[in-house]
Amino acid sequence: MSANHMNLKRISHRIKEELGSTIEVAKVVGIKGAFATFRGKVDIQIMVHNGHIEYPRIKKHLMQKHEAMNAYFEKMFTEMTAERIGALDIPKQDENYKDCIWICWWQGLENAPEFIALKNNKKNDYLSYPDSIEVSSDLKYSVERAEVIVISISCQHLREYMTDIAKYDLTGKTIVLCMKGIEETTGERLSEVVSEFIDKDKTKVAVWVGPGHPQDYVRGIPNCMVIDSEDEGVKRKLVKEFNSELIRFYIGTDLIGTEIGAAAKNVIGICAGMLDGLGYTSLKGGLMARAPREVAALIKVMGGNEMSAYGLCHLGDYEATLFSKWSHNRMYGEQLIKGEKFEKLAEGVMTTKAIYKLAKKMGVEMPIVNQLYEVLFENKEITPALDALFKRDVRSEF
């Protein structure tokens, strides 16, 4: 893929994204306000290219953008914010700090306490590492020296991260995505997102998915995982090099199915947590039987092998996701039902939205995903959602 083609694809994606957000703003504050926000974004790009000079005209446009966005946030979130703040037990203000202006100073990753502790102590909450492993916050330094780049971040931030990585020479390197999800704004698989930023003849992409938690691995509990790629040689090489006493790797044969299946298991993990929250743990058997059928149907229509839904990427990852106390997605679902706040990342939330949109686009019936989407994004109560599933027309199991 040529550099010009990749740039055009990125520009096209950015335009589509900006137009989409402008339409959403217009629905709330009207066309005039939406136009002000769009024009403000254009003016910011102009400022970036002219040395950040803020001409009076641009300043006026930016103020109009801020006013429009304030109106948007007031209409969208005032009621919700009032409800949440009203429920908080806010401590009495210290009179000594009454007139203070509080500033959040972001000092960069290299100054983050967690990173400093990791670098200095050579250990984190899970494990210790030897002197042969170097820890660095310098992206350029790390990318230039790496033969294999393993990325494990929130999947919705992958595009932003690749924008930074693509600034450096990736020739001859392999990017391994040790993460699961679908990009919500585009419906793209994660390997597709990465492919927009690289020349696939010079840089290879692979995915590493399957069951397992670091809390188990550090206790010496082994598991099985799968590595998949469009490049046969790359995945075989990675499996050979990554295999260990703790992880037995298998060679994936269906990149589409592997990625869709891995992403969807986080969605099903949230459903399992909701059942736990309701005290309906025994219903997980039905969930485990029916959910792979939905996922298999989506994989098939996307051009993959429907049997992948029954492999390590999806069904094989159910124990680690639907039952484990370490599963963020299961814990999110359980605490949501109990009315408790979950403080960690649950990838399945935005993946639910992405798969819901993808299924609608492809004409695939996914009743479990549909009901979860309505609970998460349309404020539907869990009991009517379950009723809707149980009251569907009778049909054959297979």
C-alpha positions as CSV (number, residue, x, y, z in Angstrom):
1,M,0.0,0.0,0.0
2,S,1.5,3.4,-1.0
3,A,2.1,6.2,1.4
4,N,-0.3,8.4,-0.6
5,H,-3.0,5.8,-0.5
6,M,-2.6,5.4,3.3
7,N,-2.7,9.2,3.8
8,L,-5.9,9.5,1.7
9,K,-7.5,6.7,3.7
10,R,-6.6,8.5,6.9
11,I,-7.9,11.8,5.7
12,S,-11.1,10.1,4.5
13,H,-11.6,8.5,7.9
14,R,-11.0,11.9,9.7
15,I,-13.5,13.7,7.4
16,K,-16.1,11.0,8.0
17,E,-15.5,11.1,11.8
18,E,-15.8,14.9,11.9
19,L,-19.0,15.0,9.8
20,G,-20.5,12.4,12.1
21,S,-19.7,14.3,15.3
22,T,-21.0,17.5,13.6
23,I,-24.3,15.8,12.8
24,E,-24.6,14.6,16.4
25,V,-24.0,18.2,17.7
26,A,-26.6,19.5,15.3
27,K,-29.3,17.2,16.7
28,V,-28.8,18.9,20.1
29,V,-27.9,22.6,19.5
30,G,-29.0,23.1,15.9
31,I,-27.3,23.6,12.6
32,K,-25.8,27.0,13.5
33,G,-24.1,25.7,16.6
34,A,-22.9,22.6,14.8
35,F,-21.4,24.7,12.0
36,A,-19.6,26.8,14.6
37,T,-18.0,23.7,16.1
38,F,-16.9,22.4,12.7
39,R,-15.5,25.8,11.6
40,G,-13.7,26.0,14.9
41,K,-12.0,22.6,14.3
42,V,-10.9,23.8,10.8
43,D,-9.5,27.0,12.3
44,I,-7.5,25.0,14.8
45,Q,-5.9,23.1,11.9
46,I,-5.1,26.4,10.2
47,M,-3.4,27.7,13.4
48,V,-1.3,24.5,13.6
49,H,0.0,25.2,10.1
50,N,0.6,28.9,10.5
51,G,2.7,28.7,13.7
52,H,-0.3,28.8,16.2
53,I,-1.0,32.5,15.4
54,E,-4.5,33.3,16.6
55,Y,-5.9,36.0,14.3
56,P,-9.0,38.0,15.6
57,R,-11.2,36.2,13.1
58,I,-10.1,32.8,14.3
59,K,-10.4,33.9,18.0
60,K,-14.0,34.9,17.3
61,H,-14.8,31.6,15.7
62,L,-13.2,29.6,18.5
63,M,-15.3,31.5,21.1
64,Q,-18.4,30.6,19.1
65,K,-17.3,27.0,19.0
66,H,-16.9,27.0,22.8
67,E,-20.3,28.6,23.3
68,A,-21.9,25.9,21.1
69,M,-20.1,23.1,22.9
70,N,-21.2,24.5,26.3
71,A,-24.8,24.5,25.1
72,Y,-24.3,20.9,23.9
73,F,-22.9,19.7,27.2
74,E,-25.6,21.5,29.2
75,K,-28.4,19.9,27.3
76,M,-26.9,16.5,27.2
77,F,-25.5,16.1,30.7
78,T,-26.9,18.7,33.1
79,E,-29.7,16.4,34.4
80,M,-27.4,13.4,34.7
81,T,-24.7,15.4,36.4
82,A,-27.2,16.9,38.9
83,E,-28.5,13.4,39.8
84,R,-25.0,12.0,40.3
85,I,-23.7,15.0,42.3
86,G,-26.8,15.0,44.4
87,A,-26.1,11.4,45.4
88,L,-22.6,12.2,46.4
89,D,-21.5,12.9,50.0
90,I,-19.3,15.9,49.3
91,P,-17.2,17.0,52.2
92,K,-17.4,20.5,53.5
93,Q,-15.0,22.9,51.7
94,D,-11.9,24.0,53.6
95,E,-12.1,27.7,54.0
96,N,-8.3,28.0,53.5
97,Y,-8.7,26.8,49.9
98,K,-11.9,28.7,49.0
99,D,-10.4,31.0,46.5
100,C,-7.9,28.6,45.0
101,I,-7.8,27.7,41.3
102,W,-6.9,24.0,40.9
103,I,-4.7,23.0,38.0
104,C,-4.1,19.5,36.6
105,W,-0.5,19.4,35.4
106,W,0.2,16.4,33.1
107,Q,3.9,15.7,33.3
108,G,4.1,12.8,30.8
109,L,4.5,9.1,31.2
110,E,8.1,9.3,32.2
111,N,7.1,11.2,35.3
112,A,4.1,9.0,36.3
113,P,4.6,7.5,39.7
114,E,3.7,4.0,38.5
115,F,6.2,4.1,35.7
116,I,9.0,5.4,37.9
117,A,8.3,2.6,40.4
118,L,8.3,0.0,37.6
119,K,11.6,1.3,36.2
120,N,13.4,1.7,39.5
121,N,12.1,-1.4,41.3
122,K,11.9,-3.7,38.3
123,K,8.6,-5.1,39.3
124,N,4.8,-4.3,39.3
125,D,1.8,-5.8,41.0
126,Y,2.2,-9.1,39.0
127,L,5.8,-9.9,38.5
128,S,9.5,-8.9,38.6
129,Y,11.8,-8.7,35.5
130,P,15.5,-9.2,35.0
131,D,18.2,-6.6,34.1
132,S,18.1,-7.9,30.5
133,I,14.7,-6.2,30.0
134,E,14.8,-2.5,29.5
135,V,11.8,-0.3,30.4
136,S,11.5,3.0,28.4
137,S,8.9,5.7,27.9
138,D,10.6,6.9,24.7
139,L,8.5,5.7,21.9
140,K,11.0,6.5,19.1
141,Y,13.8,4.8,21.0
142,S,11.7,1.7,21.6
143,V,10.2,1.4,18.1
144,E,13.5,1.8,16.3
145,R,15.1,-1.0,18.4
146,A,12.3,-3.5,18.2
147,E,12.0,-6.4,15.8
148,V,8.5,-7.3,17.2
149,I,6.2,-4.5,18.5
150,V,3.6,-6.0,20.9
151,I,0.7,-3.5,21.5
152,S,-1.7,-4.1,24.4
153,I,-3.8,-1.0,25.0
154,S,-7.5,0.1,25.0
155,C,-8.7,-0.9,21.5
156,Q,-10.6,2.4,20.9
157,H,-7.2,4.3,21.2
158,L,-5.4,2.1,18.7
159,R,-5.8,4.5,15.8
160,E,-4.4,7.3,17.8
161,Y,-1.5,5.2,19.0
162,M,-0.7,4.0,15.4
163,T,-0.6,7.7,14.3
164,D,2.4,8.1,16.7
165,I,4.1,4.8,15.8
166,A,3.7,5.4,12.0
167,K,6.0,8.4,12.3
168,Y,9.0,6.0,12.6
169,D,10.4,3.5,10.1
170,L,8.5,0.2,10.5
171,T,10.3,-1.6,7.7
172,G,11.0,-5.3,8.6
173,K,9.1,-5.1,11.8
174,T,6.1,-7.2,13.0
175,I,3.3,-5.6,14.9
176,V,1.5,-8.0,17.3
177,L,-1.9,-6.9,18.7
178,C,-2.3,-8.5,22.1
179,M,-5.8,-6.9,22.5
180,K,-9.4,-7.6,21.7
181,G,-12.1,-5.3,20.2
182,I,-13.7,-3.7,17.2
183,E,-13.2,0.0,16.5
184,E,-16.5,1.6,17.3
185,T,-16.4,4.5,14.9
186,T,-15.6,2.4,11.8
187,G,-16.5,-1.2,12.6
188,E,-13.0,-2.2,11.6
189,R,-11.1,-5.1,13.1
190,L,-7.9,-4.0,14.8
191,S,-5.6,-5.5,12.2
192,E,-7.5,-3.4,9.6
193,V,-6.9,-0.3,11.6
194,V,-3.1,-1.0,11.8
195,S,-3.0,-1.8,8.1
196,E,-4.1,1.7,7.3
197,F,-0.8,3.0,8.7
198,I,1.7,0.6,7.2
199,D,3.0,-0.9,4.0
200,K,1.9,-4.5,4.3
201,D,4.7,-5.6,2.1
202,K,7.3,-4.2,4.5
203,T,5.6,-4.5,7.9
204,K,3.6,-7.5,9.1
205,V,0.6,-7.6,11.5
206,A,-0.5,-10.5,13.8
207,V,-3.0,-10.9,16.6
208,W,-2.4,-12.7,19.9
209,V,-5.6,-13.7,21.7
210,G,-7.2,-16.4,23.8
211,P,-7.8,-17.2,27.5
212,G,-5.5,-16.3,30.4
213,H,-4.9,-13.8,33.1
214,P,-1.6,-12.6,34.4
215,Q,-2.7,-13.3,37.9
216,D,-2.9,-17.0,36.9
217,Y,0.4,-17.1,34.9
218,V,2.5,-15.7,37.8
219,R,1.1,-18.5,39.9
220,G,2.4,-21.0,37.4
221,I,-1.0,-21.9,36.0
222,P,-0.6,-22.7,32.2
223,N,-3.1,-22.0,29.4
224,C,-3.5,-22.1,25.6
225,M,-3.7,-19.1,23.2
226,V,-3.7,-18.5,19.5
227,I,-1.7,-16.3,17.1
228,D,-3.1,-15.4,13.7
229,S,-2.0,-13.4,10.7
230,E,-2.5,-13.0,7.0
231,D,1.1,-14.0,6.7
232,E,1.6,-17.7,7.2
233,G,5.4,-17.4,7.8
234,V,4.9,-14.7,10.4
235,K,2.4,-16.5,12.6
236,R,4.4,-19.8,12.5
237,K,7.6,-17.9,13.5
238,L,5.8,-16.1,16.4
239,V,4.2,-19.3,17.7
240,K,7.6,-21.0,17.6
241,E,9.3,-18.1,19.4
242,F,6.5,-17.4,21.9
243,N,5.8,-20.9,23.0
244,S,6.7,-21.6,26.6
245,E,5.9,-23.9,29.6
246,L,3.2,-21.5,30.6
247,I,1.5,-20.8,27.2
248,R,0.9,-23.3,24.5
249,F,0.3,-21.4,21.3
250,Y,-1.8,-22.6,18.3
251,I,-1.5,-21.3,14.7
252,G,-4.7,-19.5,13.8
253,T,-6.2,-20.2,10.3
254,D,-8.9,-17.5,10.1
255,L,-7.8,-13.9,11.0
256,I,-11.4,-12.5,10.5
257,G,-12.9,-15.1,12.8
258,T,-10.1,-14.9,15.3
259,E,-10.5,-11.1,15.7
260,I,-14.4,-11.1,15.7
261,G,-14.5,-14.0,18.1
262,A,-12.0,-12.5,20.5
263,A,-13.8,-9.1,20.5
264,A,-17.2,-10.6,21.0
265,K,-16.2,-12.7,24.1
266,N,-15.8,-9.4,26.0
267,V,-19.4,-8.6,25.2
268,I,-20.6,-12.0,26.4
269,G,-18.5,-11.5,29.5
270,I,-20.6,-8.4,30.5
271,C,-23.8,-10.5,30.0
272,A,-22.3,-13.2,32.3
273,G,-21.6,-10.6,35.0
274,M,-25.1,-9.3,34.8
275,L,-26.4,-12.8,35.4
276,D,-24.1,-13.1,38.4
277,G,-25.4,-9.7,39.7
278,L,-29.0,-11.1,39.4
279,G,-28.1,-14.4,41.1
280,Y,-28.8,-16.2,37.8
281,T,-25.4,-17.9,37.5
282,S,-27.0,-21.2,36.4
283,L,-28.3,-19.4,33.3
284,K,-24.7,-19.0,32.1
285,G,-25.0,-22.5,30.6
286,G,-27.7,-21.2,28.2
287,L,-25.6,-18.1,27.5
288,M,-22.5,-20.2,26.7
289,A,-24.6,-22.4,24.3
290,R,-26.4,-19.6,22.4
291,A,-23.9,-16.8,22.3
292,P,-21.3,-18.6,20.0
293,R,-24.2,-19.2,17.6
294,E,-24.7,-15.5,17.2
295,V,-21.0,-14.8,16.9
296,A,-20.5,-17.6,14.4
297,A,-23.2,-16.1,12.2
298,L,-21.5,-12.7,12.2
299,I,-18.1,-14.3,11.5
300,K,-19.5,-16.1,8.5
301,V,-21.2,-13.1,6.9
302,M,-17.9,-11.1,7.4
303,G,-16.1,-13.7,5.3
304,G,-14.6,-15.8,8.1
305,N,-14.9,-19.4,9.2
306,E,-17.9,-19.8,11.6
307,M,-16.1,-22.6,13.4
308,S,-13.7,-20.0,14.9
309,A,-16.4,-19.0,17.3
310,Y,-15.9,-22.4,19.0
311,G,-12.1,-22.1,19.2
312,L,-9.7,-20.4,21.6
313,C,-10.5,-16.9,20.5
314,H,-14.1,-17.1,21.7
315,L,-15.6,-20.2,23.4
316,G,-12.2,-21.2,24.6
317,D,-11.9,-17.9,26.4
318,Y,-15.3,-18.2,28.2
319,E,-13.9,-19.6,31.5
320,A,-11.4,-16.7,31.8
321,T,-14.1,-14.2,31.0
322,L,-17.5,-15.5,32.2
323,F,-16.4,-17.0,35.5
324,S,-13.1,-15.5,36.6
325,K,-12.9,-13.0,39.4
326,W,-10.1,-11.3,37.3
327,S,-12.4,-10.6,34.3
328,H,-13.0,-6.8,34.0
329,N,-16.0,-7.3,31.7
330,R,-17.7,-9.8,34.0
331,M,-17.1,-7.6,37.0
332,Y,-18.4,-4.6,35.1
333,G,-21.7,-6.4,34.3
334,E,-22.1,-7.6,37.9
335,Q,-21.4,-4.2,39.5
336,L,-23.7,-2.5,37.0
337,I,-26.6,-4.7,38.1
338,K,-25.7,-4.1,41.7
339,G,-25.6,-0.3,41.2
340,E,-21.9,-0.2,42.1
341,K,-19.2,1.7,40.2
342,F,-16.5,-0.1,38.3
343,E,-13.2,1.7,38.2
344,K,-11.3,-0.3,35.6
345,L,-11.4,-0.6,31.8
346,A,-14.2,-2.9,30.4
347,E,-13.5,-3.2,26.6
348,G,-16.7,-5.0,26.1
349,V,-18.8,-1.9,26.6
350,M,-17.8,0.0,23.4
351,T,-17.3,-3.4,21.6
352,T,-21.0,-4.1,22.3
353,K,-21.8,-0.9,20.4
354,A,-19.4,-1.7,17.6
355,I,-20.8,-5.2,17.1
356,Y,-24.4,-4.0,17.4
357,K,-23.8,-1.6,14.5
358,L,-21.9,-4.1,12.5
359,A,-24.6,-6.7,12.9
360,K,-27.3,-4.2,11.7
361,K,-25.1,-3.3,8.7
362,M,-24.5,-6.9,7.7
363,G,-28.1,-8.0,8.4
364,V,-27.2,-10.6,11.1
365,E,-29.6,-11.4,13.9
366,M,-27.8,-11.2,17.3
367,P,-30.6,-11.1,20.0
368,I,-28.2,-11.3,23.0
369,V,-26.0,-8.5,21.7
370,N,-29.1,-6.4,20.8
371,Q,-30.6,-6.7,24.3
372,L,-27.2,-5.9,25.9
373,Y,-26.9,-2.8,23.7
374,E,-30.3,-1.6,24.8
375,V,-29.3,-2.1,28.5
376,L,-26.0,-0.3,28.1
377,F,-26.9,2.5,25.8
378,E,-30.7,3.0,25.9
379,N,-31.3,2.6,29.6
380,K,-33.3,-0.6,29.3
381,E,-33.8,-2.5,32.5
382,I,-32.3,-5.9,32.7
383,T,-35.5,-7.8,33.5
384,P,-37.4,-6.7,30.4
385,A,-34.2,-7.5,28.4
386,L,-34.2,-11.0,29.7
387,D,-38.0,-11.3,29.0
388,A,-37.4,-10.2,25.4
389,L,-34.9,-13.1,24.9
390,F,-37.1,-15.7,26.6
391,K,-40.3,-14.6,24.7
392,R,-38.8,-14.9,21.2
393,D,-40.5,-17.2,18.8
394,V,-39.8,-20.9,19.4
395,R,-37.2,-22.3,17.0
396,S,-34.8,-25.3,16.5
397,E,-31.6,-25.3,18.4
398,F,-29.5,-26.0,15.4
